[in-house]
Structure formats: structure tokens, C-alpha cells
Amino acid sequence: MINQFIALLLAMPRSTKRVLVLGIDAILCAFTVWLALCLATADWVGLGTSGWLAVWLSLTLALPVFAVSGLYRAIFRYAGWDALMAVIKAILFYGVLYAGLLAMLTLPGMPRTLGLLQPILLLLAVGASRALARYWFSGLYLSQRKRDDLPRVLIYGAGSAGRQLAAAIASGIQMRAVGYLDDDEHLHGQVLNGLNIYNPRQLPTWVTQLDVSDVLLASPSVSRQRRNEILELTRGAKVSVRTLPGLMDLAQGRVQVSDLRELDIEDLLGRDAVPPDGQLLDKNIRAKVVLVTGAGGSIGSELCRQIIKSGPSKLLLVELSEFALYAVHQELQALLADEAASEVALLPLLASVRDEDRMREIMRTWKPHTVYHAAAYKHVPMVEHNPAEGLKNNVMGTWTTAKVAAEQGVSDFVLISTDKAVRPTNIMGASKRVAEMVLQAMAAASLHGWSTRFAMVRFGNVLGSSGSVVPLFRKQIKDGGPITLTHADITRYFMTIPEAAQLVIQAGAMASGGDVFVLDMGEPVRIIDLARRMVELSGLRVKDEQCPDGDIELQVTGMRPGEKLYEELLIGDNPEPTQHTRIMKAHEAFLPWEPLQYWLATLSAALVANDVAALRVRLSEMVQGFEAAGEVVDWVHLENQECAQV
């Protein structure tokens, strides 16, 4: 009812609103004359003839003064300090006139103090009316009424970040904090700034009693292991978990509600990062020219972000996609401005790693010291359906880029490889293993007196990359499900993109030539468990036999062409430790350069003819453990077969 009345008032014509306000001020003038008379006589009295004359005098003076002073031109719901000062000035002027005229008229029965009391009361009344109008019409009242309907949240952590977050929530209208959760048993039952501190182990109980929809994790320094434990506490409570950024992001000491973000699966699957070795990070980068191929991709762009922090003299961004190159260039320019490292020269270069002339032109012009080769087609089903293009890019592109780099005197060449290169069951994995073998053979042969140190860094899935299941699952959850899985028992290794990029740089700095480095990926993760945890992080429940009333269903769709149930990081079983605890060195067998050249020539001939069957045979002959299982699913091959049968 009140909201409808406010909406009706706001919809009135401007002239009608002015007349309404003028009428209210007239009533306030009459009321304050009567109230001042009662105060002056210390009794509840009527106005009488003299009182009504005093009222008429007040109206005659006040309303014109208010109009001339602009009080009826102000928009009350936006009125602030300036509007209040205008009211004060108008009533001061009015008060002088009113007190003077009352003293001159000497109305019977009217005390002399009436001329002083009434303007003061009128100031309070008019000021209060304007403040009340602002309170109601600016949405403050509506916001207060709606506050009870806001999402109710518990803040996990009663420390500095938690208190700042509670203050930010209190000043906003997005949510309502109803208490704290804290691990410190001594704080349980205490009250902090009006909010109770609860035991987190009783979270399901408090969620039900307090009608909580979200838990806000305000412990920026908490380990990922502890975050996993917190997630376990939320199981069955049906709440969404959100978190603040890390400590470095909160260094300024200000926490805002906008800083909150969803607690992504990256926060839980990744390990607590090992502090990087600054010397290894800087060795091949600081004050040097660095080139990154595939600079617009998930890994390539993160490599660029990490490289900038080590201060190269120039960073060459080589990318085939114009949009991806534009996007990463814009992002890196903004990053340079934020870090005040504008002395780093960024050079966005459109190029294909398969274009030998273009790559030679680039490297001859800028003479890079270090090349990080991240350009690759890495989506397994996509490469399986387009095998020739996958091999041209992943094998021939690597061969071309490595050969040009060696010709132009590049000191270090680092290939970004994958765990799918180990005993591959798909074209993509086989192509990456051949790319590794090319670099191994080139390093061992020391062709043409080349001195380039070639190294390969092999790791598994990175969370949030373009080929990762995480973005897909996140979208499916947002759409209400179902989440699609290819197999209930499929497992994968996972690592966060920043950690992977840092380890790649550090591994490359340890290379002596022909090294195959393997990153410690931790324990493999069942994809179905990953899907369940993502659903729970969203405050939802998985719909299955145990919970038929759940929110998101998991559907198993069947294995895709070339897909493996599990991935491996090593072909052999003799990895060596390095000076970094999460980087190992593998010893993988490879073909010497002379026979490899022959196989590359036969592979190239099959690529030119787009003979998919021959490509699969060549790969099985070259790559240990690769068996071309299943039918050929190349789209062109299938279409030609269908046309031939018609």
C-alpha cells in the first residue's frame, strides 16, 4: 500500500506536486503557530482571533519567501546539503520579518516570544518534511523495507577481512549479514559489531535457523585444503560459497561486496602454490627478447602475463587469430600500465607457425633469446575429426618454428606439451609426441652447428582453459543441467593455469638440451567427482537415486573418438628430480634425426594427399604405444565416403 502511494505521488505532474508541497507548508505554518502559542503560554490553548491573525501573517510571509528562495523548484528525493541550506536561509529571512511584524502589530493575547518560537519550530518542521520526502522517495525507505527480504549470509572468518566485509554489506543493499563463522572456539557465542559468532561445524543448523543462502569466505590466507574442508561442511546445507580475493588483492585494506566471487573449482583442485624460484623465472626472460607462439590461447596468454612480471626488453606475441591477438595485446597493455612496467615493448604479430617465411622474418628482425611454443590444436575430438590440420599445426608447425629458431640463433626453445602425448589413443596426443620427438632429435643431432637448447614441458589439464571441462560444466549448471560426462570412471590431472605457466618458465630455465620435463600434477581427479563438487559449490544438489529431488542431473553420454579413461605423464618409469620440487625430468626414447626425417617426409606426403588412413598408419609406426583404434571420423573422409556410396 505504501509503495503504491509513493509510486502514485512520483507519477504526478510537476505542477501538481508543487501545489501539494505548498499546501503542506501552509499546514505546517498554521500548526507551528499554534504549537508555539501553547509552548509560550505553557498550556494547551486555542488560536482565537489573534491566533488566526498570526497564522494569516505567517502564511502571507512564509509562502512567498519560500517561493522566491527556490524551495519549490528542488527535487526532494535528490535534495542534499544545498537544499537544506536554502531552507535555513529562507526561514531566517522569514523569521526576521515575522518577529518584527508581530512586535509592531501587538496582537491581543499573543506573547512576544511567539515571533521567536514559531520560526524555529517552522524550520524544524519544514526541514523534517524535506528529509522525510528524501528518505521515502529516494528509495531509502523502500530499501530498508526490502532489507528483510535480502539474501541472508554468514561470513566465514571474524578477522580483519571479515569485519571489513560485514561493514561493506551493512552499507549496501545487496545482501544481509546475519552472523560470523570462525574456527576459533573461544569466539563461539561472542558478539562482534552486533553479529553473533557461530561454530562452523554446526553450519547446517545455523543455515536452517537463520535462513542463510550464502557463506562468504573472508579468510584470504586459508589453504586450499581448508577450503575443501569448508566445502565438506556445506554439504547438505544447500548454500552457495563465495570468497574474497587473495591477500595481495586486499593489501590496500579495503573490502567491498564487489570483491566477492564464486568459489570456483580452481580454488579447490589446485594445490597451494610453491613459491617460484625468482632466478629460474628471470634467467631466460629479464632484459631479453622473448617470443610466445599461440599468445592468445589459454596457456600462451598466461605465459605472457608471467613473462611480463620478469621484465623482458621485448615480448613478441605471435598468434594466428586476429581477435585473440587483439584481446591479449589489450589485456597486457593494461597490465603493464598497472604495474608501471611500460618499458616492456609489446609487439602483436599475426602469423602462422606453419609459415616458414613469416616466422623467419619475425625472428630475423627481433632476434629473440627465448621462444615459448604454445601454439597447438589441443581439443581431442576436434583434432580427431580434422586430423590433417591437427598434424600440420602441431607437428609441422613445431618443426618449422624450431628449425627457424635454431637458424636465427635462439638460445632456448620450450615446447608446451601434454600428458596426452604418453601412449596416445588419439591423433592430438600422437601429434604432440611427434612434436616432442622432433625437438629431441634436433637437440641430439646438433644439426648445422645449431646451439639452441630445446626443451619440452609436459603436463595435464589446466583449469579454465579453452579445452577444459570446467567452463562447460559451469555453463551447464547455469542452464539448469544436465551435466554431460563421457564416462563415470574417467580421470584427469588438473593444474591451475598460473601455476602451470610459472612451472613451464622455470623448467625451461633448467634445460640443457633435449630435456623432457614433467610437471607434478598431484593426484588425478575423477571427472564425475569434479562435476558433483561444482554443483555443490553452486548451492545445489545432484539429482540421482539417493537424491531424486536434486537440482542438476549427471548424464553419461559415452566416450568420444580418441578419448582415454585416464592420462599418464611418463612413458618410462625413471623420472629424475630437479632443483624444483614439482618439476621432474623424464628420459624418453626417440628416433634419431636421420630416420625421423624419413618418417616426417612420409607423414608430410600423407598430409598433402589428406590420406587419413595413411596418416594413422604413419603415426602408429612413429609413436610408441599409439594404436589407431576405431573408425576414421575425419569429416571430409566421411563425406567423400558417403558421396561414393550414392
C-alpha positions as CSV (number, residue, x, y, z in Angstrom):
1,M,0.0,0.0,0.0
2,I,2.8,2.5,1.0
3,N,4.8,1.6,-2.1
4,Q,1.8,2.2,-4.3
5,F,1.1,5.5,-2.7
6,I,4.8,6.6,-3.2
7,A,4.6,5.5,-6.9
8,L,1.3,7.5,-7.3
9,L,3.0,10.6,-5.9
10,L,6.0,10.2,-8.1
11,A,3.8,9.9,-11.2
12,M,2.0,13.2,-10.5
13,P,2.7,16.2,-12.8
14,R,5.4,18.6,-11.6
15,S,2.9,21.5,-11.1
16,T,0.6,19.2,-9.0
17,K,3.5,18.3,-6.8
18,R,4.4,22.0,-6.2
19,V,0.8,22.8,-5.2
20,L,0.8,19.8,-2.9
21,V,4.1,20.9,-1.2
22,L,2.8,24.5,-0.9
23,G,-0.3,23.2,0.9
24,I,1.8,21.1,3.3
25,D,3.9,24.1,4.1
26,A,0.7,26.2,4.7
27,I,-0.4,23.5,7.2
28,L,3.0,23.5,8.9
29,C,2.8,27.3,9.2
30,A,-0.6,27.1,11.0
31,F,0.5,24.1,13.1
32,T,3.7,25.7,14.3
33,V,1.9,29.0,15.2
34,W,-0.5,27.0,17.4
35,L,2.4,24.9,18.9
36,A,4.5,28.0,19.6
37,L,1.5,29.6,21.3
38,C,1.0,26.5,23.5
39,L,4.7,26.5,24.4
40,A,4.7,30.2,25.2
41,T,1.7,30.0,27.5
42,A,2.6,26.6,28.9
43,D,-0.9,25.4,28.2
44,W,-3.0,23.8,25.5
45,V,-4.9,26.8,24.1
46,G,-7.0,27.6,21.1
47,L,-5.9,30.1,18.5
48,G,-8.7,32.6,18.8
49,T,-8.9,35.7,16.7
50,S,-5.4,37.0,17.4
51,G,-4.0,33.5,16.8
52,W,-5.6,33.2,13.4
53,L,-4.3,36.6,12.5
54,A,-0.8,35.3,13.5
55,V,-1.4,32.3,11.2
56,W,-2.5,34.5,8.3
57,L,0.6,36.7,8.8
58,S,2.8,33.6,8.8
59,L,1.2,32.3,5.6
60,T,1.4,35.7,3.9
61,L,5.2,36.0,4.6
62,A,6.4,32.4,4.5
63,L,4.9,31.1,1.3
64,P,6.2,34.0,-0.9
65,V,9.6,33.8,0.8
66,F,9.8,30.1,0.2
67,A,8.8,30.5,-3.5
68,V,11.4,33.3,-4.1
69,S,14.1,31.2,-2.4
70,G,13.5,28.3,-4.8
71,L,12.2,25.8,-2.3
72,Y,9.5,24.7,-4.7
73,R,12.0,24.1,-7.6
74,A,14.0,21.5,-5.7
75,I,13.5,17.7,-6.3
76,F,13.1,16.5,-2.8
77,R,14.2,12.9,-3.4
78,Y,17.6,14.2,-4.6
79,A,17.8,17.0,-2.0
80,G,21.0,17.3,-0.1
81,W,23.0,19.8,1.9
82,D,22.5,22.6,-0.5
83,A,18.7,22.2,-0.3
84,L,18.9,22.2,3.5
85,M,20.9,25.4,3.5
86,A,18.3,27.0,1.2
87,V,15.6,26.1,3.7
88,I,17.6,27.6,6.6
89,K,18.3,30.9,4.8
90,A,14.6,31.3,3.7
91,I,13.3,30.7,7.2
92,L,15.9,33.0,8.8
93,F,14.7,35.8,6.5
94,Y,11.1,34.9,7.2
95,G,11.7,34.8,11.0
96,V,13.2,38.3,11.0
97,L,10.1,39.6,9.1
98,Y,7.6,37.7,11.2
99,A,9.1,38.6,14.6
100,G,9.3,42.2,13.5
101,L,5.7,42.5,12.2
102,L,4.3,40.7,15.3
103,A,6.1,43.1,17.6
104,M,4.7,46.1,15.6
105,L,1.1,44.7,15.5
106,T,1.0,43.8,19.2
107,L,-1.9,41.3,18.7
108,P,-4.0,40.9,21.9
109,G,-3.1,37.8,23.9
110,M,-0.1,37.0,21.7
111,P,3.1,36.6,23.8
112,R,6.2,38.3,22.4
113,T,8.1,35.0,22.3
114,L,5.8,33.8,19.6
115,G,7.8,35.6,17.0
116,L,10.9,33.7,18.0
117,L,9.5,30.3,18.8
118,Q,7.4,29.9,15.7
119,P,10.2,30.4,13.1
120,I,12.3,27.9,15.0
121,L,9.5,25.3,15.0
122,L,8.8,26.0,11.3
123,L,12.5,25.4,10.5
124,L,12.3,22.1,12.2
125,A,9.0,21.1,10.6
126,V,10.0,22.2,7.1
127,G,13.4,20.6,7.4
128,A,11.9,17.4,8.7
129,S,9.4,17.3,5.9
130,R,12.1,17.6,3.2
131,A,14.2,15.0,4.9
132,L,11.3,12.6,5.2
133,A,10.5,13.2,1.5
134,R,14.1,12.4,0.6
135,Y,14.0,9.3,2.8
136,W,10.8,8.0,1.3
137,F,11.2,8.9,-2.3
138,S,14.9,8.3,-2.9
139,G,14.4,4.6,-2.1
140,L,15.9,4.7,1.4
141,Y,12.6,3.6,2.9
142,L,12.0,1.1,0.2
143,S,15.5,-0.3,0.7
144,Q,15.0,-0.6,4.4
145,R,11.7,-2.4,3.9
146,K,13.4,-4.7,1.4
147,R,16.3,-5.4,3.6
148,D,14.5,-8.1,5.4
149,D,13.9,-9.8,2.0
150,L,17.6,-9.7,1.0
151,P,19.7,-12.9,0.8
152,R,20.9,-13.7,4.3
153,V,24.6,-14.6,4.5
154,L,27.1,-15.9,7.0
155,I,30.7,-14.6,6.9
156,Y,33.3,-17.3,7.4
157,G,36.1,-15.5,9.3
158,A,35.8,-13.0,12.1
159,G,39.2,-11.4,11.4
160,S,40.0,-8.1,9.7
161,A,38.8,-9.1,6.3
162,G,35.5,-10.5,7.8
163,R,34.8,-7.3,9.7
164,Q,35.5,-5.1,6.7
165,L,33.2,-7.3,4.6
166,A,30.5,-7.1,7.2
167,A,30.8,-3.3,7.2
168,A,30.6,-3.2,3.3
169,I,27.5,-5.4,3.4
170,A,25.8,-3.2,6.0
171,S,26.3,-0.1,3.9
172,G,24.9,-1.8,0.8
173,I,21.5,-3.3,-0.3
174,Q,22.7,-6.5,-2.0
175,M,22.7,-8.9,1.0
176,R,22.3,-9.0,4.7
177,A,24.9,-10.4,7.1
178,V,23.4,-12.4,9.9
179,G,26.5,-13.7,11.7
180,Y,30.0,-14.9,11.6
181,L,31.5,-18.4,11.4
182,D,35.0,-18.9,12.9
183,D,37.3,-21.8,13.7
184,D,38.4,-20.2,17.0
185,E,36.4,-22.0,19.7
186,H,37.0,-19.1,22.1
187,L,34.9,-16.8,19.9
188,H,31.9,-19.0,19.6
189,G,28.9,-17.4,21.3
190,Q,30.5,-14.0,21.3
191,V,29.0,-10.9,19.5
192,L,31.1,-8.8,17.1
193,N,29.6,-5.5,15.9
194,G,26.1,-6.8,16.6
195,L,26.6,-10.1,14.8
196,N,26.9,-13.5,16.6
197,I,29.9,-15.7,16.0
198,Y,28.9,-19.3,15.4
199,N,30.6,-22.7,15.3
200,P,31.2,-23.7,11.6
201,R,30.7,-27.3,12.5
202,Q,27.1,-26.5,13.2
203,L,26.7,-24.8,9.8
204,P,23.7,-26.9,8.6
205,T,21.8,-26.0,11.8
206,W,22.5,-22.3,11.5
207,V,21.7,-22.3,7.8
208,T,18.2,-23.6,8.6
209,Q,17.6,-21.4,11.7
210,L,18.9,-18.2,10.1
211,D,17.5,-18.9,6.6
212,V,21.0,-18.5,5.1
213,S,21.6,-18.7,1.3
214,D,25.3,-18.0,1.1
215,V,28.5,-18.4,3.0
216,L,31.1,-15.8,2.3
217,L,34.7,-17.0,2.8
218,A,36.5,-14.0,4.3
219,S,39.8,-15.8,5.1
220,P,42.1,-14.8,2.2
221,S,45.0,-16.7,3.6
222,V,43.2,-20.0,4.1
223,S,44.8,-23.0,2.4
224,R,43.1,-24.9,-0.4
225,Q,42.9,-27.9,1.9
226,R,41.0,-25.9,4.4
227,R,38.7,-24.6,1.6
228,N,38.0,-28.3,0.8
229,E,37.1,-28.9,4.4
230,I,34.8,-25.9,4.4
231,L,33.1,-27.3,1.3
232,E,32.6,-30.6,3.1
233,L,30.8,-28.6,5.9
234,T,28.4,-27.1,3.4
235,R,27.4,-30.5,2.0
236,G,23.7,-30.9,2.7
237,A,23.3,-27.3,3.9
238,K,22.4,-26.2,0.3
239,V,24.3,-22.9,0.4
240,S,26.5,-21.3,-2.1
241,V,30.1,-20.5,-1.2
242,R,31.7,-17.3,-2.3
243,T,35.2,-15.9,-1.5
244,L,37.3,-12.8,-1.4
245,P,40.5,-12.5,-3.5
246,G,43.9,-13.3,-2.1
247,L,45.9,-11.3,0.4
248,M,47.8,-9.4,-2.2
249,D,44.5,-8.1,-3.7
250,L,43.4,-6.9,-0.3
251,A,46.7,-5.1,0.6
252,Q,45.0,-1.7,0.5
253,G,42.9,-2.7,3.4
254,R,39.5,-2.2,1.8
255,V,37.0,-4.9,1.2
256,Q,33.9,-4.3,-1.0
257,V,31.0,-6.5,-1.7
258,S,32.0,-6.4,-5.4
259,D,35.2,-8.1,-4.4
260,L,33.3,-11.3,-3.7
261,R,33.4,-14.0,-6.4
262,E,32.1,-17.5,-6.7
263,L,34.4,-20.1,-5.1
264,D,35.5,-21.8,-8.3
265,I,36.6,-25.4,-8.6
266,E,40.1,-24.0,-9.3
267,D,40.2,-22.9,-5.6
268,L,39.8,-26.5,-4.5
269,L,41.5,-28.7,-7.1
270,G,44.7,-26.7,-7.3
271,R,47.4,-27.2,-4.7
272,D,48.8,-24.4,-2.5
273,A,51.4,-22.9,-4.8
274,V,55.1,-23.5,-4.1
275,P,56.8,-20.1,-4.2
276,P,58.6,-19.8,-7.5
277,D,62.3,-19.6,-7.8
278,G,63.0,-16.0,-8.9
279,Q,66.3,-16.8,-10.5
280,L,64.7,-19.5,-12.7
281,L,61.8,-17.2,-13.7
282,D,64.2,-14.4,-14.7
283,K,67.0,-16.5,-16.3
284,N,65.7,-16.6,-19.8
285,I,63.5,-13.5,-19.7
286,R,64.8,-10.5,-17.8
287,A,66.0,-7.8,-20.2
288,K,65.8,-10.2,-23.1
289,V,63.6,-10.5,-26.2
290,V,61.0,-13.3,-25.7
291,L,58.6,-14.8,-28.3
292,V,55.4,-16.7,-27.4
293,T,53.6,-18.5,-30.1
294,G,49.9,-19.1,-29.6
295,A,50.0,-16.0,-27.4
296,G,46.2,-15.6,-27.5
297,G,45.4,-19.1,-26.1
298,S,44.8,-20.1,-22.5
299,I,48.4,-21.2,-21.8
300,G,50.0,-18.7,-24.2
301,S,48.3,-15.7,-22.7
302,E,49.1,-16.8,-19.1
303,L,52.7,-17.3,-20.1
304,C,52.7,-13.7,-21.4
305,R,51.3,-12.4,-18.1
306,Q,54.0,-14.2,-16.1
307,I,56.8,-13.2,-18.5
308,I,55.9,-9.5,-18.2
309,K,56.5,-9.8,-14.4
310,S,60.1,-10.8,-15.1
311,G,60.7,-7.7,-17.2
312,P,61.8,-8.7,-20.7
313,S,63.0,-5.9,-23.0
314,K,60.5,-7.0,-25.7
315,L,57.7,-9.5,-25.8
316,L,56.7,-10.8,-29.3
317,L,53.1,-12.0,-29.4
318,V,52.7,-14.5,-32.3
319,E,49.1,-15.5,-32.9
320,L,47.1,-16.8,-35.9
321,S,43.7,-15.5,-34.6
322,E,43.3,-11.7,-35.1
323,F,40.7,-11.4,-32.4
324,A,42.7,-13.5,-29.9
325,L,45.8,-11.4,-30.6
326,Y,43.9,-8.1,-30.2
327,A,42.4,-9.3,-26.9
328,V,45.7,-10.5,-25.3
329,H,47.5,-7.3,-26.5
330,Q,44.9,-5.1,-24.9
331,E,45.0,-7.0,-21.7
332,L,48.8,-7.0,-21.5
333,Q,48.9,-3.2,-22.2
334,A,46.6,-2.7,-19.3
335,L,48.7,-5.0,-17.1
336,L,51.8,-3.0,-18.0
337,A,50.1,0.2,-17.1
338,D,49.0,-1.2,-13.7
339,E,52.5,-2.5,-12.9
340,A,54.3,0.6,-14.1
341,A,56.4,-1.6,-16.3
342,S,55.8,0.3,-19.6
343,E,59.4,-0.1,-20.6
344,V,58.5,-3.6,-21.9
345,A,57.8,-3.4,-25.6
346,L,54.8,-5.4,-26.7
347,L,54.7,-6.4,-30.4
348,P,51.5,-8.2,-31.6
349,L,52.3,-10.2,-34.7
350,L,49.8,-12.1,-36.9
351,A,51.5,-15.2,-38.1
352,S,51.0,-19.0,-38.6
353,V,53.7,-21.2,-37.1
354,R,53.4,-23.2,-40.3
355,D,54.5,-20.2,-42.4
356,E,58.3,-20.7,-42.5
357,D,58.9,-17.4,-44.3
358,R,56.9,-15.3,-41.9
359,M,58.4,-17.0,-38.8
360,R,61.9,-16.4,-40.3
361,E,61.1,-12.8,-41.0
362,I,59.9,-12.2,-37.4
363,M,62.9,-14.0,-35.8
364,R,65.4,-12.4,-38.1
365,T,64.1,-8.9,-37.3
366,W,64.0,-9.1,-33.5
367,K,66.4,-12.0,-32.7
368,P,64.5,-13.5,-29.7
369,H,66.6,-15.1,-27.0
370,T,63.8,-17.4,-25.8
371,V,60.8,-18.9,-27.6
372,Y,57.8,-20.5,-25.8
373,H,56.0,-22.6,-28.3
374,A,52.4,-22.8,-27.1
375,A,50.6,-22.8,-30.5
376,A,48.7,-26.0,-30.9
377,Y,45.4,-27.6,-31.6
378,K,44.6,-29.4,-28.4
379,H,40.9,-30.4,-28.4
380,V,40.9,-34.1,-28.8
381,P,37.6,-34.7,-30.6
382,M,38.1,-31.7,-32.8
383,V,41.5,-32.9,-34.0
384,E,40.1,-36.4,-34.4
385,H,37.5,-35.0,-36.9
386,N,40.2,-32.8,-38.6
387,P,43.3,-34.9,-38.3
388,A,45.3,-33.5,-41.2
389,E,45.0,-29.9,-39.9
390,G,45.9,-31.0,-36.4
391,L,49.1,-32.7,-37.6
392,K,50.0,-29.8,-39.8
393,N,49.7,-27.4,-36.9
394,N,51.1,-29.5,-34.1
395,V,53.9,-31.4,-35.9
396,M,54.8,-29.4,-39.0
397,G,54.2,-26.1,-37.1
398,T,56.6,-27.1,-34.3
399,W,59.2,-28.4,-36.8
400,T,59.1,-25.2,-38.8
401,T,59.2,-22.9,-35.8
402,A,62.0,-24.9,-34.1
403,K,64.1,-25.0,-37.3
404,V,63.8,-21.3,-37.9
405,A,64.6,-20.6,-34.2
406,A,67.8,-22.7,-34.5
407,E,68.8,-20.9,-37.7
408,Q,68.3,-17.5,-36.1
409,G,70.3,-18.3,-33.0
410,V,67.5,-18.5,-30.5
411,S,69.1,-19.6,-27.2
412,D,66.2,-21.5,-25.6
413,F,63.2,-23.1,-27.3
414,V,60.5,-24.5,-24.9
415,L,57.6,-26.6,-26.3
416,I,54.4,-26.8,-24.3
417,S,53.4,-30.4,-24.5
418,T,50.7,-32.6,-22.9
419,D,50.1,-35.8,-20.9
420,K,48.1,-37.0,-23.9
421,A,51.4,-37.5,-25.7
422,V,52.1,-40.5,-23.4
423,R,50.9,-43.8,-25.1
424,P,48.3,-41.7,-27.0
425,T,45.0,-43.1,-28.2
426,N,44.1,-40.1,-30.3
427,I,45.6,-38.0,-33.1
428,M,46.1,-35.0,-31.0
429,G,48.2,-36.8,-28.4
430,A,50.2,-38.6,-31.1
431,S,50.9,-35.3,-32.9
432,K,52.3,-33.8,-29.7
433,R,54.5,-36.8,-29.1
434,V,55.9,-36.4,-32.6
435,A,56.5,-32.7,-31.9
436,E,58.5,-33.8,-28.8
437,M,60.5,-36.3,-30.9
438,V,61.4,-33.6,-33.4
439,L,62.9,-31.5,-30.7
440,Q,64.6,-34.4,-29.1
441,A,66.2,-35.5,-32.4
442,M,67.2,-31.9,-33.3
443,A,68.9,-31.5,-29.9
444,A,70.7,-34.8,-30.1
445,A,71.9,-34.3,-33.7
446,S,73.3,-30.8,-33.2
447,L,72.5,-30.1,-36.8
448,H,74.4,-27.4,-38.7
449,G,76.2,-26.4,-35.5
450,W,72.9,-25.0,-34.0
451,S,73.3,-24.2,-30.4
452,T,69.6,-23.8,-29.4
453,R,68.6,-25.6,-26.2
454,F,65.4,-27.5,-26.9
455,A,63.1,-28.5,-24.0
456,M,59.6,-29.9,-23.7
457,V,57.3,-29.4,-20.7
458,R,54.6,-32.0,-20.3
459,F,51.5,-31.5,-18.1
460,G,47.8,-32.4,-17.9
461,N,44.7,-30.3,-18.0
462,V,44.7,-26.7,-16.8
463,L,41.6,-25.5,-15.1
464,G,39.6,-23.0,-17.0
465,S,41.4,-23.4,-20.3
466,S,39.5,-23.4,-23.6
467,G,39.7,-27.2,-23.7
468,S,38.8,-27.8,-20.1
469,V,35.6,-29.4,-18.9
470,V,35.3,-26.7,-16.1
471,P,33.8,-23.9,-18.3
472,L,31.5,-26.5,-19.9
473,F,30.2,-27.8,-16.6
474,R,29.8,-24.2,-15.3
475,K,27.6,-23.3,-18.2
476,Q,25.5,-26.5,-17.9
477,I,24.9,-25.8,-14.2
478,K,23.9,-22.2,-15.1
479,D,21.4,-23.6,-17.6
480,G,19.9,-25.9,-15.1
481,G,21.7,-29.1,-16.3
482,P,22.1,-31.8,-17.1
483,I,25.9,-32.1,-16.8
484,T,27.2,-34.4,-19.6
485,L,30.0,-36.9,-18.8
486,T,31.6,-39.2,-21.3
487,H,32.3,-42.0,-18.7
488,A,31.7,-42.4,-15.0
489,D,35.2,-43.6,-14.3
490,I,37.2,-41.1,-16.4
491,T,40.0,-39.4,-14.6
492,R,42.2,-36.4,-15.4
493,Y,45.1,-34.5,-13.9
494,F,44.4,-30.8,-13.2
495,M,46.5,-27.7,-12.5
496,T,45.7,-24.0,-12.4
497,I,46.9,-22.0,-15.4
498,P,49.1,-19.6,-13.4
499,E,50.9,-22.5,-11.7
500,A,51.4,-24.3,-15.0
501,A,52.8,-21.2,-16.7
502,Q,55.2,-20.5,-13.8
503,L,56.5,-24.1,-13.8
504,V,56.9,-24.0,-17.6
505,I,59.1,-21.0,-17.4
506,Q,61.2,-22.5,-14.5
507,A,61.5,-25.8,-16.3
508,G,62.7,-24.1,-19.5
509,A,65.4,-22.3,-17.5
510,M,66.8,-25.7,-16.3
511,A,67.2,-27.1,-19.8
512,S,70.5,-28.4,-21.1
513,G,69.1,-29.6,-24.4
514,G,66.6,-32.2,-25.4
515,D,65.1,-32.3,-21.9
516,V,61.5,-33.6,-21.4
517,F,60.2,-32.1,-18.2
518,V,57.2,-33.4,-16.4
519,L,55.2,-31.3,-14.0
520,D,53.9,-32.8,-10.7
521,M,50.2,-32.7,-11.2
522,G,49.3,-34.2,-7.9
523,E,46.6,-36.8,-7.8
524,P,44.2,-37.5,-10.7
525,V,40.6,-36.4,-10.3
526,R,37.5,-38.3,-11.2
527,I,35.5,-36.1,-13.6
528,I,32.3,-37.2,-12.0
529,D,33.6,-36.1,-8.6
530,L,34.6,-32.8,-10.2
531,A,31.0,-32.3,-11.5
532,R,29.5,-33.1,-8.1
533,R,31.7,-30.6,-6.4
534,M,30.9,-27.9,-8.9
535,V,27.1,-28.5,-8.3
536,E,27.6,-28.3,-4.6
537,L,29.6,-25.1,-4.9
538,S,26.6,-23.5,-6.6
539,G,24.4,-24.3,-3.6
540,L,22.6,-27.0,-5.5
541,R,22.3,-30.8,-5.2
542,V,23.0,-33.6,-7.7
543,K,19.9,-35.4,-8.8
544,D,20.4,-39.1,-8.5
545,E,19.0,-42.3,-6.9
546,Q,20.0,-41.1,-3.5
547,C,18.5,-37.6,-4.1
548,P,15.7,-37.8,-6.6
549,D,14.6,-34.2,-5.7
550,G,18.0,-32.8,-6.6
551,D,18.6,-29.9,-8.9
552,I,21.2,-31.0,-11.5
553,E,21.3,-34.4,-13.2
554,L,24.5,-36.1,-14.4
555,Q,24.3,-37.8,-17.7
556,V,26.9,-40.3,-19.1
557,T,27.0,-39.8,-22.9
558,G,29.7,-42.3,-23.9
559,M,33.4,-42.0,-24.8
560,R,34.3,-39.7,-27.7
561,P,36.6,-40.7,-30.5
562,G,40.2,-41.0,-29.3
563,E,39.3,-40.3,-25.7
564,K,41.1,-42.2,-22.8
565,L,39.8,-43.2,-19.4
566,Y,42.9,-41.9,-17.7
567,E,46.1,-40.0,-18.7
568,E,49.7,-40.6,-17.9
569,L,52.7,-38.2,-17.6
570,L,55.5,-40.7,-18.2
571,I,56.3,-43.2,-21.0
572,G,59.1,-44.7,-19.0
573,D,59.4,-45.2,-15.2
574,N,62.6,-43.5,-14.5
575,P,62.0,-39.8,-13.8
576,E,64.7,-37.7,-12.2
577,P,64.2,-35.0,-9.7
578,T,65.3,-31.4,-10.5
579,Q,66.1,-28.5,-8.3
580,H,62.4,-27.7,-8.2
581,T,60.1,-30.0,-6.1
582,R,57.3,-30.0,-8.7
583,I,59.4,-30.5,-11.9
584,M,60.8,-33.9,-12.9
585,K,62.9,-34.8,-15.9
586,A,61.9,-37.8,-18.0
587,H,64.1,-40.0,-20.2
588,E,62.0,-40.8,-23.2
589,A,63.2,-42.9,-26.2
590,F,63.1,-41.2,-29.6
591,L,64.0,-41.7,-33.2
592,P,67.4,-40.3,-34.3
593,W,67.3,-37.4,-36.7
594,E,68.0,-39.4,-39.9
595,P,65.2,-42.0,-39.7
596,L,62.9,-39.3,-38.2
597,Q,63.4,-37.2,-41.3
598,Y,62.2,-40.1,-43.4
599,W,59.1,-40.6,-41.3
600,L,58.4,-36.9,-41.4
601,A,58.7,-36.9,-45.2
602,T,56.2,-39.8,-45.4
603,L,53.9,-38.1,-43.0
604,S,54.1,-34.8,-45.0
605,A,53.2,-36.7,-48.2
606,A,50.1,-38.2,-46.5
607,L,49.2,-34.7,-45.3
608,V,49.4,-33.3,-48.7
609,A,47.1,-36.0,-50.0
610,N,44.9,-35.8,-46.9
611,D,45.1,-39.6,-46.7
612,V,43.7,-40.1,-43.2
613,A,44.2,-43.9,-43.2
614,A,47.9,-43.4,-44.2
615,L,48.3,-40.8,-41.5
616,R,47.1,-43.2,-38.8
617,V,49.5,-45.9,-40.1
618,R,52.5,-43.5,-40.1
619,L,51.7,-42.3,-36.6
620,S,51.4,-45.8,-35.3
621,E,54.8,-46.6,-36.8
622,M,56.4,-43.5,-35.3
623,V,54.9,-43.2,-31.9
624,Q,55.3,-45.8,-29.2
625,G,52.0,-47.0,-27.8
626,F,49.8,-45.3,-30.4
627,E,47.2,-47.5,-31.9
628,A,44.6,-46.1,-34.2
629,A,41.5,-47.5,-32.6
630,G,38.1,-47.1,-34.0
631,E,36.9,-45.9,-37.4
632,V,38.2,-42.8,-39.2
633,V,36.0,-39.9,-38.2
634,D,37.5,-37.2,-40.3
635,W,34.6,-35.1,-41.7
636,V,36.0,-34.8,-45.2
637,H,36.8,-38.5,-45.3
638,L,33.3,-39.4,-44.1
639,E,31.6,-37.1,-46.6
640,N,33.6,-38.4,-49.5
641,Q,32.7,-42.0,-48.5
642,E,29.0,-41.1,-48.3
643,C,29.1,-39.5,-51.8
644,A,30.9,-42.5,-53.2
645,Q,28.2,-44.8,-52.0
646,V,25.4,-42.8,-53.5
